[in-house]
Amino acid sequence: MAVGAGMAAIGVDWGVSDADTLFSAGADHVATTVNELAGHLHGPVTQSARKVTQ
């Protein structure tokens, strides 16, 4: 959905999809831990998403 909305997409590989599937679906990043996810949420990806929504 993020890709369709023109936003940055972050996938997590502990759900129903693996990293390859998430990247194929358009994920910009795939987190393998909660700490890694937090880093993506507070880093450049969040700033890219802000540019899209402004």
DOBAFI-866113 format. One record per residue (C-alpha): residue in three letters; z, y, x. Coordinates in steps of 0.001 Angstrom, whole numbers, plus 524288, in hexadecimal, padded with zeros to 5 digits. Layout:
BEGIN
AlaZYX...
//
This chain:
BEGIN
Met800008000080000Ala802DB8095D80B2EVal7F50C807C98106CGly7EF6680AAB802FFAla7F7C8816EF8022AGly7F36781B7580FA6Met800E4819CC8157FAla805B4812E98219FAla80922804B281F07Ile813FC7FD0482596Gly814CE7EE658232BVal8203C7E55C825BFAsp81DCB7D77682A36Trp829FC7D16282454Gly824557D0F08169AVal818FA7C967810F5Ser80EBA7CDDA81AF2Asp80D7D7CCA682990Ala8098F7D7A8832BFAsp7FB197D3EB8331FThr7FA3F7D4288244CLeu801437E12F82395Phe7F8537E75C82DB5Ser7EC747E1F482697Ala7F1787E85281A25Gly7F21E7F580820FCAla7FFC27F68F826B5Asp8009C800A383181His80CAF7FA018371FVal813E47ED42834C5Ala822887ECAB83711Thr8290B7DFF783B11Thr837277E4D1839F1Val83E8D7EE6C83179Asn8410E7F6E983D71Glu832857F73D84068Leu82FC27FB138324AAla839C0806128333BGly8331F80AE883F95His8260980B7F838A0Leu82BE78128082CFAHis831BA81D1683583Gly8267481E6183F12Pro818178223E83F74Val8142B81A1683399Thr81D1E8220382ACDGln8175082E8D8300DSer8097C8298C82D58Ala80D658266A81F72Arg812FB8341F81DC6Lys805F583A1C821E1Val7FEED8322A8176EThr808558364580CC2Gln808AC844D581005
//
